């Protein structure tokens, strides 16, 4: 149960003054939740300093200023579209308040002639007269202290006003509890950090530009709290899984030896090393939980197949789950010849199988005559019953939720888990997302693969590219043409890709197909399949072709507006080509009017094919959220942490969490109890159940 001390901030903002159902929805949209704690973790990004309070005659233009004035005169607009003006003064001169489209009755009430008012807003000179268009704040003399302040400015959403947001945060801060300290005293002294509540108050009340920087002491402390909660939760889950008995899949290794003789290539050193790591896991009595990170085209599937052979050699079954039917089909094509030569049965189970055909596949899975099952999310369905599922391999984990992953492993007993991803993840992010798993990296390309030639070309040369593409396609090549996503407008995206499709159709005709996220799944699969079969020579697409499909004849990749993509995404897209023996070319078309960071990104991708190096650079340039699109990816979503600036704290949090659980596994000490509060504060409730389970 959550400690009572947190109750005051785990209630809905609905309980605050002036907050109705509509505002609750907007706060939830903005902060990811409707609780007071969600509002508290929504930090300001700017501030307005209202402390500049000169006399009117001395005021500097284009600054925010606060004045005490007397209201002298209301001047109505003589013509439509002209402003309503209110002349005010102090002992040194006049200032005009300017209002467009405001109600006269309201203005008369706010600014009664002869009375004094405090006004605050940006000032400017117009025809030699000082004016303040639409003051931000108006009050009586008693309100001066409330107005003459540094006002924090928060990220906003349409429908919510700045005034509303400030009131919600002020009321939320008033409910801050005093929590027990969970950070090691030595670290607090070393970093000169204040307590959690003081740090939060300081973060919400910036007084200078420095206070808004990620390395500000208050913000750094809050980021560490969040990372410690993340690492402690992961450490608890990892500890629990390590205690779970696995199955011992020790075998004579004959299936693996025979496979090495059958495959028409030599394993890379990285593949051999990773197979040894997996074998050690599967031969032990502990449950395997391993992440296999392999750059695009590094040969993950064959490594996974070697893992599956351990289960099969011990009369158990293995399953590999892919995010799309085409990827599942591709795994089948890649593995079926080897499996047949080894005398193993493979089954494919996707949504397209119905009736008798599906029943027959399910029967073979249940009676054990199928050794390896390849499938999509269709494998989750209740009527899929395994004879004895020993190993689950999950391809492109970020496309599946954790619950889906667990649902599949529950179809076996103490099932070993191998997760594969072709998205190179920086080491810091691996800690935050997969800290509960052992990690293997395939950091070499298969022997004989040619480097992809990457060219960075201005979009003014578009016609030259089209002409060159025509020559290549006429001589048998296949190509991708990728259009970018403009996130603000799906309609504009669609229009952009459809326009490009129409223009290219005039040149390439039926050799062309289109692929984008708004198409129906069947239509997407159909067009992709035609490209895989070679019926279509040029595929115009959005980033939906980013992961997975292997078309060896595709040797050209044109990426339009490459400056709009992140490095990791460009690298993923480029990885769709260069899968065969022919020379491949990637052309990055860019807008000539781009900034320095975009230019730097394009140079990095031009000069390197090392996905791990590229991922590290991407993290430096863009940050984790933007780099991974975290909302879709299953990665930890941080509210107070910016891994671009706080990653140096992650290793400290990781080591601290490890030490804590070694010394106090059930969190019974005073610090342990405080850490339980921390876990509840960051809603790591799933991890807390593993304390008692341990």
C-alpha positions in Angstrom: 0.0 0.0 0.0 1.1 3.5 -0.8 2.4 5.4 2.3 -0.2 7.8 3.8 2.4 10.6 3.6 1.9 10.7 -0.2 -1.9 10.9 -0.1 -2.0 14.7 -0.4 -0.3 14.6 -3.8 -1.9 11.4 -5.1 -5.4 13.0 -5.4 -6.8 14.4 -8.6 -6.3 18.1 -9.4 -10.1 18.1 -9.6 -10.0 18.9 -5.9 -8.1 22.2 -6.4 -9.9 25.5 -6.6 -11.1 26.6 -10.0 -10.4 23.2 -11.6 -13.4 21.6 -13.5 -13.7 18.4 -15.7 -12.4 20.2 -18.8 -9.3 21.5 -17.0 -8.6 18.0 -15.6 -8.6 16.5 -19.1 -6.2 19.2 -20.3 -3.8 18.7 -17.4 -3.9 14.9 -18.0 -3.1 15.5 -21.7 -0.2 17.9 -20.8 1.4 16.0 -17.9 0.4 12.4 -18.6 -1.9 12.2 -15.5 -4.5 14.1 -13.6 -3.0 13.8 -10.1 -1.3 16.6 -8.2 2.0 14.8 -8.4 1.8 14.9 -12.2 1.4 18.7 -12.1 4.3 18.9 -9.6 6.6 17.0 -12.0 5.7 19.5 -14.9 8.6 21.9 -14.6 8.8 25.4 -16.1 10.8 26.0 -19.3 11.0 29.9 -19.1 10.2 32.7 -16.8 9.1 36.3 -16.9 10.8 38.7 -14.6 8.3 41.4 -13.5 10.7 42.9 -10.9 11.7 45.7 -13.3 9.7 48.6 -11.9 10.9 52.0 -13.2 9.1 55.3 -13.4 7.3 55.9 -16.7 9.8 58.5 -17.9 12.7 56.2 -17.3 11.2 53.0 -18.8 13.2 51.0 -21.4 11.3 49.8 -24.5 10.7 46.1 -25.3 11.0 45.0 -21.7 8.5 43.5 -19.3 7.9 46.2 -16.7 5.6 46.7 -13.7 4.2 50.2 -12.9 2.0 51.8 -10.2 -0.3 54.2 -12.2 -3.4 56.4 -11.9 -6.2 55.9 -14.4 -6.8 59.2 -16.2 -8.9 58.6 -19.3 -10.7 56.0 -21.5 -10.3 56.7 -25.2 -12.8 54.6 -27.4 -11.8 53.5 -30.9 -13.2 55.9 -33.5 -12.9 53.3 -36.3 -13.3 49.5 -36.5 -10.1 47.5 -36.1 -8.6 50.4 -34.0 -7.7 49.8 -30.4 -9.4 51.0 -27.2 -6.8 53.0 -25.2 -6.6 53.9 -21.6 -4.3 56.8 -20.5 -2.6 56.2 -17.2 0.2 58.2 -15.5 2.6 58.4 -12.6 4.4 61.6 -11.4 6.9 61.4 -14.3 4.7 60.9 -17.4 1.9 58.9 -19.3 1.5 55.4 -20.5 -1.3 54.1 -22.7 -2.8 50.6 -22.2 -3.9 49.2 -25.6 -6.8 46.7 -26.0 -8.1 45.1 -29.2 -11.5 43.5 -29.2 -12.0 43.9 -25.4 -15.4 44.5 -23.9 -15.8 48.2 -22.9 -17.9 47.3 -19.7 -15.1 45.0 -18.5 -12.4 47.7 -19.2 -14.4 50.4 -17.3 -14.7 48.0 -14.3 -11.0 47.0 -14.3 -9.7 50.6 -14.8 -12.0 53.1 -12.9 -10.9 56.7 -13.6 -9.0 58.3 -10.7 -8.0 55.1 -9.1 -4.6 53.5 -8.8 -3.6 50.2 -10.4 -0.6 48.0 -10.6 0.0 46.9 -14.3 2.6 44.5 -15.7 3.4 43.6 -19.3 5.7 44.3 -22.2 6.2 47.9 -23.1 7.0 49.7 -26.3 7.2 53.2 -27.8 4.7 54.0 -30.6 4.9 57.5 -32.2 6.9 58.7 -29.2 4.3 57.5 -26.6 4.9 54.6 -24.2 2.3 51.9 -24.4 1.5 48.5 -23.0 -0.6 46.3 -25.3 -2.9 43.9 -23.3 -1.2 43.9 -19.8 -0.5 40.4 -18.4 -1.4 41.4 -14.9 -3.6 44.0 -13.3 -4.1 44.5 -9.6 -4.7 47.0 -6.8 -1.9 48.5 -4.7 -2.2 45.7 -2.1 -1.4 43.2 -4.9 2.0 44.6 -5.7 3.9 41.8 -4.0 1.9 39.2 -6.0 2.6 41.0 -9.3 6.1 42.2 -9.0 7.6 38.7 -9.2 9.5 36.3 -11.3 6.7 34.3 -13.0 7.5 30.7 -14.2 6.3 29.8 -17.7 5.2 26.1 -18.3 4.9 24.0 -21.4 1.2 24.4 -22.4 -1.6 22.8 -24.4 -4.4 24.5 -26.3 -7.3 25.4 -24.0 -5.3 25.9 -20.9 -4.3 29.5 -19.9 -1.0 30.5 -18.3 -3.0 31.9 -15.4 -4.8 28.6 -14.9 -1.6 26.6 -15.0 0.2 28.9 -12.5 -2.8 28.6 -10.0 -2.8 24.8 -10.3 1.0 24.6 -9.7 0.7 27.1 -6.7 -2.0 25.1 -5.1 -0.2 21.8 -5.8 3.0 23.1 -4.2 1.1 24.1 -1.1 0.3 20.3 -0.6 4.0 19.2 -0.8 4.7 16.7 2.0 8.0 16.6 3.9 9.4 13.2 2.8 12.1 11.1 4.5 15.5 11.3 2.7 16.2 8.3 0.4 19.6 9.5 -1.1 22.8 8.5 0.6 24.0 11.3 2.9 27.6 11.3 1.4 26.2 11.8 -2.1 24.0 14.7 -0.9 27.0 16.4 0.7 29.2 15.8 -2.3 26.6 17.2 -4.7 25.4 20.0 -2.3 21.8 19.0 -3.0 18.8 20.2 -0.9 15.9 17.9 0.2 13.3 16.7 -2.3 10.6 19.2 -1.3 13.0 22.2 -1.3 14.4 21.2 -4.7 10.9 20.9 -6.2 10.0 24.4 -4.8 13.2 25.9 -6.2 12.6 24.2 -9.6 9.2 25.8 -9.8 10.5 29.2 -8.8 13.3 30.1 -11.1 15.0 33.5 -10.5 17.5 33.4 -13.3 18.4 31.6 -16.6 20.8 29.3 -14.7 17.8 28.0 -12.6 16.2 26.6 -15.8 19.3 24.7 -16.9 19.3 20.9 -16.5 22.6 21.0 -14.4 21.0 23.4 -11.9 21.3 21.8 -8.4 17.5 21.5 -7.8 16.8 20.0 -11.2 19.8 17.6 -11.0 18.6 16.4 -7.6 15.1 15.7 -9.0 16.5 13.9 -12.0 18.6 11.7 -9.7 15.5 10.8 -7.6 13.7 9.7 -10.8 16.7 7.7 -12.0 17.2 6.1 -8.6 13.5 5.0 -8.6 13.9 3.6 -12.2 17.1 1.7 -11.3 15.9 0.4 -8.0 12.7 -0.9 -9.7 14.7 -2.6 -12.5 17.1 -4.1 -9.9 14.2 -5.5 -7.9 12.7 -7.1 -11.0 16.1 -8.4 -12.1 16.7 -9.9 -8.6 13.3 -11.6 -8.7 13.9 -13.1 -12.1 17.3 -14.3 -11.1 15.8 -16.2 -8.2 13.3 -17.9 -10.4 14.4 -21.3 -11.4 14.9 -21.7 -15.1 15.4 -24.9 -17.1 18.7 -26.5 -17.8 19.0 -26.9 -21.6 22.4 -28.5 -21.5 22.9 -30.7 -24.6 25.7 -32.4 -26.7 25.8 -29.4 -29.1 25.4 -31.7 -32.2 22.5 -29.6 -33.6 24.6 -26.4 -33.4 27.7 -28.1 -34.8 25.7 -29.5 -37.8 24.2 -26.0 -38.4 27.6 -24.5 -38.7 28.4 -27.0 -41.4 25.1 -26.4 -43.3 25.0 -22.5 -43.4 26.7 -21.1 -46.4 28.7 -18.5 -44.5 31.1 -18.2 -41.6 29.8 -16.8 -38.3 31.4 -13.5 -37.3 33.4 -13.2 -34.0 30.5 -11.3 -32.5 28.0 -14.0 -33.5 30.2 -16.8 -32.0 30.8 -14.8 -28.8 27.0 -14.1 -28.4 26.1 -17.8 -29.0 28.6 -18.7 -26.2 26.9 -16.2 -23.9 23.4 -17.6 -24.7 24.6 -21.2 -24.3 26.0 -20.4 -20.8 22.6 -18.9 -19.8 20.6 -21.8 -21.2 22.9 -24.5 -19.7 22.5 -22.9 -16.2 19.6 -23.5 -13.8 18.7 -19.7 -13.9 16.1 -18.3 -16.2 17.6 -16.6 -19.3 16.6 -12.9 -19.7 18.9 -11.6 -22.5 18.8 -8.7 -24.9 20.4 -9.2 -28.2 21.3 -5.8 -29.8 22.4 -6.2 -33.4 23.0 -3.4 -35.9 21.0 -3.6 -39.1 22.1 -6.7 -41.1 24.4 -8.0 -38.3 22.9 -11.5 -38.4 20.7 -11.7 -35.3 18.2 -14.3 -36.7 20.9 -17.0 -37.1 22.1 -16.3 -33.5 18.5 -16.7 -32.3 18.2 -20.0 -34.2 21.3 -21.3 -32.4 19.5 -20.4 -29.1 16.4 -22.2 -30.3 18.4 -25.4 -31.0 19.3 -25.7 -27.3 15.6 -25.9 -26.4 14.9 -28.3 -29.3 17.8 -30.5 -28.4 16.2 -31.0 -25.0 12.8 -31.9 -26.5 11.3 -28.5 -25.8 9.8 -26.1 -28.3 10.9 -22.5 -29.3 8.9 -19.6 -30.6 9.9 -16.5 -32.4 7.5 -13.6 -32.5 7.8 -10.8 -35.1 5.8 -7.6 -35.3 4.4 -8.1 -38.8 3.3 -10.9 -41.1 6.0 -10.0 -43.7 8.8 -10.2 -41.0 7.4 -13.5 -39.7 7.3 -14.9 -43.3 10.9 -13.6 -43.8 12.1 -15.5 -40.7 10.5 -18.6 -42.1 12.2 -18.2 -45.5 15.6 -17.7 -43.8 15.3 -20.7 -41.5 13.3 -23.4 -43.2 16.1 -24.9 -45.4 18.5 -25.2 -42.5 15.7 -26.7 -40.3 14.7 -29.2 -42.9 18.4 -30.4 -43.3 18.5 -30.8 -39.5 15.2 -32.8 -39.6 13.2 -30.1 -37.6 9.7 -29.0 -38.2 8.8 -25.3 -38.5 5.3 -23.8 -38.3 4.2 -20.3 -39.2 1.2 -18.9 -37.4 -0.1 -15.4 -38.4 -3.5 -13.8 -38.6 -4.0 -14.9 -42.2 -4.4 -18.6 -41.3 -8.1 -19.6 -40.8 -10.3 -22.6 -40.4 -8.8 -26.1 -41.1 -5.4 -24.8 -41.9 -5.1 -22.9 -38.6 -6.5 -25.9 -36.7 -3.9 -28.2 -38.2 -1.1 -25.7 -37.2 -2.5 -25.5 -33.6 -2.7 -29.3 -33.4 1.0 -29.6 -34.3 2.0 -27.0 -31.8 0.0 -28.7 -29.1 1.2 -32.3 -29.7 4.8 -31.2 -30.1 5.4 -32.3 -33.7 6.3 -28.6 -34.4 9.8 -27.8 -32.9 9.9 -24.1 -33.7 6.9 -21.8 -34.2 7.3 -18.5 -36.0 4.5 -16.0 -35.6 3.0 -12.6 -35.0 0.8 -11.4 -32.1 -1.4 -14.3 -33.2 0.8 -16.4 -30.9 -0.8 -14.7 -27.8 -4.3 -16.0 -28.5 -5.7 -18.3 -25.9 -6.2 -21.3 -28.2 -2.5 -21.4 -29.0 -1.3 -24.2 -26.6 2.3 -25.4 -26.7 3.4 -28.9 -25.9 6.4 -27.6 -24.0 7.6 -24.1 -24.7 11.2 -23.6 -23.5 12.4 -20.5 -25.3 10.7 -17.3 -26.5 12.5 -15.1 -29.0 10.9 -11.6 -29.4 12.0 -9.6 -32.5 11.8 -5.8 -32.3 10.7 -5.7 -28.6 9.7 -2.0 -28.7 6.8 -2.9 -31.0 5.3 -5.1 -28.2 4.2 -4.1 -24.8 5.7 -5.7 -21.7 2.4 -7.4 -20.9 2.2 -9.0 -24.3 5.8 -10.3 -23.8 4.9 -11.8 -20.5 1.7 -13.3 -21.8 3.7 -15.3 -24.4 6.2 -16.6 -21.8 3.4 -17.7 -19.6 2.5 -20.3 -22.3 5.5 -22.3 -21.1 7.1 -23.2 -17.8 10.1 -21.1 -16.6 10.5 -20.1 -20.2 13.8 -18.6 -21.3 13.6 -15.2 -23.0 15.7 -13.7 -25.8 14.8 -10.3 -27.0 16.2 -8.9 -30.3 16.4 -5.4 -31.5 17.9 -3.8 -34.6 17.7 -0.4 -33.0 21.1 0.3 -31.6 20.5 1.7 -28.1 23.1 3.9 -26.3 24.5 2.3 -23.2 22.8 4.8 -20.9 19.4 4.0 -22.4 20.1 0.3 -22.2 20.3 0.7 -18.4 17.0 2.6 -18.2 15.0 0.2 -20.4 16.7 -3.2 -20.1 18.6 -3.0 -16.8 16.8 -6.2 -15.8 18.5 -8.1 -18.6 21.9 -9.4 -19.7 23.0 -7.6 -22.9 24.8 -9.1 -25.9 25.9 -6.9 -28.8 26.5 -7.9 -32.4 28.9 -5.2 -33.5 30.2 -6.7 -36.7 28.7 -7.0 -40.2 28.7 -10.5 -41.9 31.8 -11.1 -44.0 31.6 -10.0 -47.6 29.0 -7.3 -47.1 30.0 -4.1 -49.0 29.9 -0.7 -47.3 26.9 1.4 -48.4 27.9 4.6 -50.2 26.1 7.5 -48.6 25.8 10.8 -50.5 24.4 14.1 -49.1 22.8 16.1 -52.0 20.8 19.3 -52.0 17.1 19.0 -53.0 17.8 21.4 -55.9 19.4 18.3 -57.7 16.1 16.3 -57.4 15.7 16.0 -61.2 19.2 14.6 -61.5 18.4 11.9 -58.9 15.2 10.9 -60.7 17.1 10.6 -64.0 19.8 8.4 -62.4 17.2 6.3 -60.6 15.4 5.7 -63.9 18.6 4.4 -65.5 19.3 2.1 -62.5 15.7 0.7 -62.4 15.8 0.1 -66.2 18.9 -2.0 -65.6 17.1 -4.2 -63.0 17.7 -2.4 -59.6 15.1 -1.9 -56.9 14.8 1.2 -54.8 13.1 2.9 -51.9 12.0 6.5 -51.9 11.3 7.8 -48.4 9.2 10.9 -47.7 9.4 12.5 -44.2 6.7 12.9 -41.6 5.8 16.5 -40.6 4.4 15.6 -37.2 2.1 18.6 -36.8 -0.1 17.5 -39.7 -0.9 14.0 -40.8 -3.0 15.5 -43.7 0.0 17.5 -45.0 2.1 14.3 -44.7 -0.3 12.3 -46.7 -0.6 15.1 -49.3 3.2 15.3 -49.6 3.7 11.5 -50.1 0.8 11.3 -52.5 2.1 14.2 -54.6 5.5 12.6 -54.8 3.9 9.3 -55.8 1.9 11.0 -58.6 5.0 12.7 -59.9 7.0 9.5 -59.9 4.2 7.5 -61.3 4.3 9.6 -64.5 7.9 8.3 -65.0 7.8 4.8 -63.5 4.2 3.8 -64.0 3.3 0.3 -62.7 6.9 -0.3 -61.5 5.9 2.0 -58.6 3.9 1.3 -55.4 3.1 3.4 -52.3 3.3 2.5 -48.6 2.2 4.7 -45.6 0.7 4.4 -42.1 -2.8 5.5 -43.1 -3.3 2.5 -45.5 -5.2 -0.6 -44.4 -2.9 -3.4 -43.1 -3.9 -5.7 -46.0 -3.1 -3.0 -48.6 0.3 -2.3 -47.0 1.1 -6.1 -46.9 0.1 -6.5 -50.5 2.2 -3.6 -51.8 5.2 -4.7 -49.7 4.9 -8.2 -50.9 4.9 -7.0 -54.5 8.1 -5.2 -53.8 9.6 -8.3 -52.1 8.6 -10.4 -55.1 10.2 -7.9 -57.5 7.0 -7.0 -59.3 7.4 -3.5 -58.1 10.8 -1.8 -58.6 10.3 1.5 -56.7 8.6 1.8 -53.3 7.5 5.3 -52.2 7.1 5.1 -48.5 7.1 6.9 -45.1 9.2 5.4 -42.3 6.9 2.3 -42.1 9.7 0.5 -44.0 12.2 1.3 -41.2 12.5 -2.1 -39.5 12.7 -5.6 -40.8 12.1 -6.5 -44.4 15.1 -7.9 -46.3 15.0 -7.3 -50.1 18.4 -8.3 -51.3 17.9 -6.7 -54.8 17.0 -3.3 -53.3 20.3 -1.3 -53.6 19.1 2.3 -53.7 17.6 4.4 -50.9 16.5 8.0 -51.5 15.5 9.9 -48.3 13.8 13.2 -49.0 14.3 16.0 -46.5 16.8 13.9 -44.6 17.4 16.9 -42.3 14.0 16.2 -40.6 15.1 12.7 -39.5 17.1 11.7 -36.4 20.4 9.9 -36.9 19.2 6.6 -35.6 16.2 6.7 -37.9 18.4 7.6 -41.0 20.6 4.7 -40.1 17.6 2.3 -39.7 16.3 3.4 -43.1 19.7 3.0 -44.8 19.8 -0.5 -43.3 17.0 -1.6 -45.7 19.6 -1.7 -48.5 23.0 -3.4 -48.7 21.6 -6.8 -47.8 23.0 -8.5 -50.9 26.4 -8.7 -52.6 25.8 -5.7 -55.0 27.0 -2.2 -54.2 24.3 -0.1 -52.5 23.8 3.7 -52.5 21.9 5.9 -50.0 21.1 9.4 -51.1 20.2 12.0 -48.5 18.3 14.9 -50.1 18.4 18.0 -47.9 16.9 21.5 -47.9 19.7 24.0 -48.4 18.3 26.2 -45.7 19.2 24.1 -42.7 20.8 24.7 -39.4 24.2 23.6 -38.1 22.9 20.7 -36.0 21.1 19.2 -39.0 24.3 19.6 -41.1 26.3 17.9 -38.4 23.8 15.0 -38.3 24.0 14.5 -42.1 27.8 14.4 -41.9 27.9 11.9 -39.1 25.6 9.5 -41.1 27.6 10.0 -44.3 30.9 9.1 -42.5 29.8 6.2 -40.4 27.9 2.9 -40.6 28.4 2.0 -36.9 24.9 2.0 -35.5 26.1 2.1 -31.9 28.3 5.2 -32.5 25.5 6.8 -34.4 23.0 6.1 -31.5 25.4 7.7 -29.0 25.8 10.8 -31.2 22.0 11.0 -31.7 21.5 11.0 -27.9 23.9 13.9 -27.6 22.2 15.9 -30.4 18.6 15.2 -29.7 17.9 13.6 -26.4 16.2 10.3 -25.6 12.6 11.1 -26.1 12.9 12.5 -29.5 15.5 9.9 -30.6 13.4 6.9 -29.7 9.9 8.3 -29.9 9.5 7.0 -26.4 5.7 7.1 -26.3 5.6 4.2 -28.8 8.8 2.4 -27.8 8.2 0.9 -24.4 11.3 2.8 -23.1 11.1 4.5 -19.7 9.5 7.9 -20.0 11.2 10.4 -17.8 9.5 13.5 -16.6 12.4 15.2 -14.7 15.4 13.6 -16.3 17.1 14.8 -19.5 19.5 12.0 -20.5 21.5 14.4 -22.7 22.6 16.2 -19.5 21.9 13.8 -16.7 23.3 10.5 -18.1 26.4 10.8 -15.8 24.0 10.3 -12.8 22.5 7.1 -14.2 25.6 5.0 -13.5 25.6 6.3 -9.9 21.9 5.4 -9.5 22.5 2.0 -11.0 25.4 1.2 -8.6 23.5 2.7 -5.7 20.5 0.5 -6.4 22.7 -2.6 -6.6 24.4 -1.8 -3.3 21.1 -1.0 -1.5 19.6 -4.4 -2.4 22.8 -6.3 -1.4 22.7 -4.7 2.0 19.0 -4.4 2.6 17.2 -6.8 0.2 13.7 -6.3 1.7 14.1 -2.5 2.3 13.6 -2.8 6.0 16.1 -0.2 7.2 15.2 3.5 7.7 16.7 4.3 4.3 15.0 1.2 2.8 11.6 2.4 4.0 12.3 5.9 2.5 13.2 4.2 -0.8 9.9 2.4 -0.8 8.3 5.8 -0.6 10.4 6.9 -3.5 9.2 3.9 -5.6 5.6 4.8 -4.8 6.3 8.5 -5.6 7.4 7.5 -9.1 4.6 4.9 -9.4 6.9 1.9 -9.6 4.2 -0.2 -7.9 4.9 -3.2 -10.1 8.4 -3.4 -8.6 7.3 -3.1 -5.0 5.5 -6.5 -5.2 8.9 -8.1 -5.9 10.2 -7.0 -2.5 7.9 -9.4 -0.6 8.1 -11.9 -3.5 11.9 -11.9 -3.0 
